[in-house]
Amino acid sequence: MKDKNNLKPETIREKYYSQFEQAMEFAKVQIQQGISKQRVVKLLNSKGFKTRSGKEWKYNILNNELAKMRKSNDIDSDYDDDFDDDDVLSW
């Protein structure tokens, strides 16, 4: 559906982009403070943050997004993909 100005409609990813960016910054800070990724997922969902596609956070989604950040050098390269659910990261 187009708006009055005949602009193309906002995509789901565009709609949630800002919230997703805030969620990832929140997650990064929490993990840097020693919070487990499992706990971060629970915190993200309890605070109402959505993924880039507007869905609830799951452990594997957070893990994949952190890996993407690492590959783009947005987080320290000391991050190790071999962590278990209850492991924490130290940046």
C-alpha positions in Angstrom: 0.0 0.0 0.0 1.4 3.4 -1.0 1.1 6.5 1.1 -0.5 9.8 -0.1 2.8 11.0 -1.6 3.1 7.9 -3.8 6.2 6.7 -2.0 6.8 3.0 -1.9 5.7 1.3 1.3 8.2 0.8 4.1 9.6 -2.8 4.2 9.6 -4.8 7.3 13.4 -4.5 7.5 13.2 -0.8 7.1 10.5 -0.6 9.8 12.6 -2.5 12.4 16.0 -1.2 11.3 16.4 1.4 14.1 15.1 -0.9 16.8 17.4 -3.7 15.5 20.4 -1.4 15.7 19.5 -0.4 19.3 19.0 -4.1 20.2 22.4 -5.0 18.9 24.1 -2.1 20.8 22.3 -3.2 23.9 23.3 -6.9 23.4 27.0 -5.9 22.7 27.1 -3.9 26.0 25.4 -6.7 28.0 27.9 -9.3 26.6 30.8 -7.0 27.3 29.6 -6.8 31.0 29.7 -10.6 31.2 26.0 -11.5 30.6 25.5 -14.8 28.8 24.1 -14.8 25.4 21.1 -16.8 26.6 20.3 -14.2 29.2 20.8 -11.4 26.6 18.1 -13.1 24.4 15.7 -13.1 27.3 16.5 -9.4 28.1 16.0 -8.4 24.4 12.6 -10.0 24.3 11.5 -8.7 27.7 12.4 -5.2 26.6 10.3 -5.6 23.4 13.2 -5.5 21.0 12.6 -7.3 17.6 15.0 -8.8 15.1 15.6 -7.1 11.8 12.6 -9.0 10.4 10.3 -8.0 13.3 10.4 -11.4 15.2 11.3 -12.3 18.7 15.0 -13.0 19.5 16.3 -16.5 19.6 19.8 -17.6 20.7 20.9 -18.6 17.2 19.7 -15.3 15.7 21.7 -13.3 18.2 24.7 -15.6 17.7 24.5 -15.1 13.9 24.1 -11.3 14.2 27.1 -11.2 16.5 29.1 -13.2 14.0 28.1 -10.8 11.2 29.2 -7.9 13.4 32.5 -9.6 14.0 33.1 -10.2 10.3 32.4 -6.5 9.6 34.8 -5.5 12.4 32.0 -3.9 14.5 33.2 -5.9 17.5 36.5 -7.2 18.7 38.2 -10.0 16.7 38.7 -11.9 20.0 35.1 -13.2 19.7 35.1 -17.0 19.5 32.3 -18.8 17.8 32.9 -21.9 19.9 31.1 -20.7 23.0 28.4 -22.8 24.5 25.0 -21.4 25.6 26.1 -20.4 29.1 29.5 -19.0 28.1 30.2 -15.3 28.2 32.3 -13.2 26.0 35.0 -10.9 27.1 35.9 -8.1 24.8 
